[in-house]
Amino acid sequence: MADTSIPNPKGHALRLYRIILDFIVAVLVFVMVLTLIGAVLGVLMDFLAAANALRGDLKLHNLSHGVVDALDKQLVIDVLSVFVLIELFRTFTDYLEFHRVRLRILSEVGIAFVLREIFIGLYDHHIQYLDMMALTGLLAVLVATRIASIVFRARDDGSM
């Protein structure tokens, strides 16, 4: 018996869309890997520069003060930025695996980013009271979102 089913153009279009989307996300993952490698190399170069500065200033300061002076603010910012990049990388790889952006992963990226901003502001001694309160409120919302995403985990069949 011959197959007399009508071809489903909507199904073909959706498959093509998924293939194109997977390709784009795969390219973005590759770009993220290159960016992550570049960021780590930048951190290493900043660390070597800080070590050289420490070696030159060692005679002028005691050891702990020399270490604090040699650790450039940019080194701290770069290290914190690498952690944010790692979280973003997890978001892209998670999308490739599950074909959706999970709220838990997205909230973790937001938490890492907000913590980065708080740490940079505290380390730089330039964060204002209202900025700190706003970032703390945002952090509380993101943590609550992450907890809610774990407690109310979506099932595979689409029901809660």
C-alpha positions, 0 to 999 in steps of 0.5 A: 500500500502506498503512503498517501499522507500529505506532506507537512510543510509546517513540520519541514519548516520547523525542522529547518528552523531548529537546524539553523538555530542549532547551527547559530548557537553552535557558532556562538558556543565556539565564539564563547570558547574563544572569548573565554580562552582570550579572557583567561590569557588576559588574566594571566598577562595581568597577573604577570604584570602584577607580579613584575610590579610586586617584584619592583616595589618589594623593597619599598613596602612590606609584603602584604602592602606590596601585594595589595598595591601590585594587584591592579584593579583590572586583574580583579575585574578580569577574574570576576568577568571570567566567572561571568563568561563561564556562566554565560557559556553554561547558558549556551551549552545548556540551550544546545542540550535541552533546546531551551533556556532554563530559568535556573541557569539564567538566574545563576548568570544574573547572580554572578553578574550582580555579584561581580558588580558588587565586588568591583564596587566594593573593591574600588571603594566607589559604590554609593549607598543607593547603588548598593541597595539596588544591587542587593535588592536585585540579588535577592530577587535573582536568588529567590528566582533560582530557589523558585526554579528549583522548588517548582521544577518544570516537568518534561510533559509540560505540566507543573 
